């Protein structure tokens, strides 16, 4: 009985460490690779817990290996945008300017009924009220309504409402997304002016830079780079 207790405590501690490495996320927010890892680790731990005839290392070693792989993938994801996209997928715009993007629904195997259900749950039963709806990489739906449908803030009272649109990420963790930049109609000279106005000389000094449809930018320099 004492042996069973010790084996259970060891495996339980290992599982807690493993889940902690996944970060502070809820189950529904896990990426596919993270959810797969959690399921495999739970299955590996259950076998040595139930059968004392199986060596404890038979469960510990595979779990440690999987956690090591998860750590390596996490580091690679922070270093490479392409690898991050390959591993976790990319957000998909499923509603644009009040119109459903059918191709995006097909690519994500999402039916129209499921989309409408999610929109109703979020409080947007009318498609014509939605400027942009994005199916995030974790499977959740983010909705940006038209400005006329958004509650007015004290700053906006008495001002003309304009649609800022969905902010476009231009620089992510020091990496310039040139295709997205030019797709919005901005040049390298414009980017240089934005950086110069903030006392920056290179996009590598920027942690995050976004721009909306009205040309408003939001910039976060890297720590110690400003």
C-alpha positions in Angstrom: 0.0 0.0 0.0 2.9 2.3 0.9 4.5 1.6 -2.5 1.3 2.5 -4.3 1.1 5.8 -2.4 4.7 6.7 -3.3 4.2 5.8 -7.0 1.0 7.9 -7.1 2.7 10.9 -5.5 5.7 10.8 -7.9 3.5 10.6 -11.0 1.1 13.2 -9.7 4.0 15.6 -9.0 5.4 15.0 -12.5 2.0 15.7 -14.1 1.6 18.9 -12.2 5.0 20.1 -13.4 4.0 19.1 -16.9 0.8 21.0 -16.9 2.6 24.0 -15.4 4.9 24.0 -18.4 2.0 24.3 -20.7 1.3 27.8 -19.2 -1.7 29.3 -17.5 -4.3 28.3 -20.0 -7.8 26.8 -19.7 -8.4 23.5 -21.4 -10.4 25.1 -24.2 -7.5 27.5 -24.9 -4.8 24.8 -25.5 -3.3 24.5 -28.9 -3.6 21.2 -30.7 0.0 20.2 -29.8 -0.6 21.1 -26.2 -3.8 19.2 -25.9 -2.3 16.1 -27.5 0.6 16.3 -25.1 -1.7 16.6 -22.1 -3.8 13.6 -23.1 -0.7 11.4 -23.8 0.9 12.3 -20.5 -2.3 11.5 -18.6 -2.5 8.1 -20.3 1.1 7.3 -19.6 0.8 8.2 -15.9 -2.4 6.1 -15.4 -0.8 2.8 -16.3 2.0 2.7 -13.7 -0.5 4.0 -11.1 -2.9 1.1 -11.6 -0.3 -1.7 -12.1 2.4 -2.2 -9.6 4.1 -4.8 -11.8 5.1 -2.1 -14.3 8.3 -0.3 -13.3 7.8 3.3 -12.3 10.5 4.4 -14.7 8.3 3.0 -17.6 6.0 5.9 -16.9 8.4 8.5 -15.8 10.9 8.4 -18.7 8.3 8.8 -21.5 6.7 11.7 -19.6 10.1 13.4 -19.1 10.9 13.0 -22.8 7.5 14.4 -23.8 8.0 17.4 -21.5 11.4 18.0 -22.9 10.0 17.9 -26.5 7.3 20.4 -25.4 9.9 22.8 -24.0 12.0 22.6 -27.2 8.9 23.3 -29.3 8.0 26.2 -27.1 11.4 27.8 -27.6 11.3 27.2 -31.3 7.8 28.8 -31.4 9.1 32.0 -29.8 12.1 32.1 -32.2 10.3 31.5 -35.5 7.0 32.9 -36.7 6.7 30.3 -39.4 7.3 27.4 -37.0 4.7 28.9 -34.6 2.2 29.1 -37.5 3.0 25.5 -38.5 2.5 24.2 -35.0 -0.4 26.2 -33.8 -2.1 27.3 -37.0 -3.2 30.8 -38.0 -6.4 32.8 -37.2 -9.0 32.8 -39.9 -11.4 35.7 -40.8 -14.8 34.0 -41.0 -16.9 37.2 -41.3 -15.7 40.3 -43.1 -17.8 43.5 -43.4 -21.0 41.6 -42.5 -20.4 38.9 -45.0 -19.5 35.2 -44.2 -16.2 34.1 -45.8 -17.3 30.7 -47.1 -13.8 29.5 -48.0 -12.6 30.1 -44.4 -15.5 28.0 -43.1 -14.7 25.2 -45.4 -11.0 25.3 -44.5 -11.8 25.2 -40.8 -14.6 22.6 -41.2 -17.0 25.0 -39.5 -20.6 24.9 -40.6 -22.8 28.0 -40.9 -25.0 26.8 -38.2 -22.1 26.4 -35.8 -20.8 29.9 -36.7 -24.3 31.5 -36.1 -24.5 29.6 -32.8 -21.2 31.0 -31.6 -22.1 34.5 -32.7 -25.4 34.3 -30.8 -23.6 33.1 -27.7 -21.3 36.1 -27.9 -24.3 38.5 -28.3 -24.1 39.1 -32.1 -27.2 37.5 -33.7 -27.1 39.8 -36.7 -24.3 39.4 -39.3 -24.7 42.9 -40.6 -23.6 44.3 -37.2 -20.2 42.5 -37.4 -17.2 44.2 -39.0 -14.9 41.3 -38.5 -15.1 37.9 -36.8 -11.9 35.8 -36.4 -11.6 32.2 -35.6 -8.5 32.1 -33.4 -5.9 29.4 -33.5 -7.2 28.0 -30.2 -10.7 27.6 -31.7 -12.3 30.5 -30.0 -14.2 33.2 -31.9 -13.3 36.9 -31.6 -15.8 39.5 -32.9 -15.2 43.1 -33.8 -18.6 44.9 -34.4 -19.0 48.1 -36.5 -18.3 51.2 -34.5 -22.0 52.1 -34.6 -22.7 48.9 -32.7 -20.1 49.5 -30.0 -20.9 51.2 -26.7 -19.7 54.8 -26.8 -17.0 55.8 -24.3 -16.8 59.2 -22.7 -14.1 60.1 -25.2 -16.2 59.2 -28.1 -19.4 61.0 -27.1 -20.1 63.8 -29.6 -17.5 62.6 -32.1 -18.1 61.1 -35.5 -17.9 57.3 -35.4 -15.4 55.7 -37.7 -14.5 52.1 -38.2 -10.9 51.5 -37.1 -11.1 47.9 -38.3 -9.0 45.0 -37.0 -5.5 46.1 -36.0 -2.8 44.7 -38.3 0.4 43.3 -36.8 3.3 44.8 -38.7 6.2 43.8 -36.3 6.0 40.8 -34.0 8.9 40.3 -31.5 11.4 42.1 -33.7 10.3 40.4 -36.9 8.9 42.5 -39.8 5.9 41.0 -41.5 6.6 42.6 -44.9 3.7 41.0 -46.7 1.1 42.2 -44.2 2.7 45.7 -44.3 2.5 46.1 -48.0 -0.9 44.4 -48.1 -2.3 47.3 -46.1 -0.6 49.8 -48.5 2.3 51.0 -46.4 5.9 51.3 -47.6 9.2 50.8 -45.9 9.6 54.5 -45.8 6.4 54.9 -43.8 7.7 52.2 -41.4 11.0 54.0 -41.0 9.2 57.3 -40.2 7.1 55.5 -37.5 10.2 54.0 -35.9 12.1 57.3 -36.1 9.2 59.2 -34.4 9.7 56.8 -31.4 13.5 57.1 -31.4 14.0 53.6 -32.9 16.3 52.7 -35.7 15.4 49.2 -36.6 12.3 46.9 -36.5 14.5 44.5 -34.4 14.1 47.0 -31.5 10.3 46.6 -31.6 8.3 44.0 -29.7 5.0 44.8 -31.2 3.7 47.3 -33.8 0.2 47.4 -35.1 -1.8 49.8 -37.4 -5.5 50.1 -37.9 -7.6 51.1 -40.9 -7.4 54.8 -39.8 -3.6 54.7 -39.7 -3.4 54.8 -36.0 -0.3 52.9 -34.8 0.5 51.2 -31.5 4.1 50.4 -30.6 5.8 48.5 -27.8 9.6 48.7 -27.9 11.6 45.8 -26.6 12.8 46.1 -23.1 16.0 48.0 -23.0 15.8 48.8 -26.7 14.0 52.2 -26.6 
